[in-house]
Amino acid sequence: MILNPVAGRRRRARFEAVLGALAAAGCAVVVEETRGPGDAARIAQAARPDTVDVIAVAGGDGTINETLAGLGADAPPIAIVPLGTANVAALKIGLGGSPADIAAAIARGEPTTVHLGRIDGRAFLLMAGAGFDAAVVAAVTPSLKRRLGRYAYMLEAIRRLARHDYRPLTVTIDGRVHHAASVVVGNGRHYGGRFSCTPGARIDAPGFEVCLARRGGPLATLRYAAALGLGILPRLSDVTLVPGRVVRIDGPPGAPVQADGDIVAALPVEIDVAPGTIRVLRPAPPAVLA
């Protein structure tokens, strides 16, 4: 169990309840806490497949993303204990929020094959973004996120509306050139929780759906945010969805690029489908742990 210990009292109580349910099910659990950047990858890399049946990740989407960097070709399946702000990965695999459901998925879940994306060689699970959303992610400090949770992103989005650099991005998708103010490369359909801007993306199939929001400026950004919240963003006339497998994003040099809610690179970047797959445990049909 790779644990990101930066969590509030409620989330820590959930984690302890999951451990209790796993112990009651007869599972032997070794908890390894992360202390800084790179720790999750190092712990995952040290988990030997001949002695570990499951690598469980207790944290948010960023902790899961970091764990991916340490997985080898013969890595055991991944399980998720959602303790983060948005927990998009947990939503994507249909993982319930109760400790009993989480423990059941770890103890007897069904592995499903998942395809990953890469940004300049670094793996990601759910999505990558450049433009306004990446600038907001870059501005949110860990302390602000601890205090406000997902509302930290809303606060920073409001702060950045008037000061963001809205210069256009050049997005080349499988050799075809597009232009946009913001871009999200979806490996899965969920974005920032239960929202969706790439409804056609699937983590169980190789390839992306790319959401191109073509207009810049504060008013257009507010309109996009409202449409995302209402579930109609892909239907806007100035939003384009494009399937693809290789995506290059060019723009202001050094502008941040986020993946799974963490800043992982700076423009320009190339995003492609990672070779190989991983296995992620989904919840099995309901039953009582014994």
Secondary structure, 3 states (H helix, E strand, C coil): CEECCCCCHHHHHHHHHHHHHHHHCCCCCCCEECCCCCHHHHHHHHCCCCCCCCEEEEECHHHHHHHHCCCCCCCCCEEEEECCCCCHHHHHCCCCCCHHHHHHHHHHCEEEEECCEEECCEEECCEEEECHHHHHHHHCCHHHHHHHCCHHHHHHHHHHCCCCCCCCEEEEECCEEEEECEEEEECCCEECCCEECCCCCCCCCCCEEEEEECCCCHHHHHHHHHHHHHCCHHHCCCEEEEEECEEEEECCCCCEEEECCEEEEECCEEEEECCCCEEEEECCCCCCCC
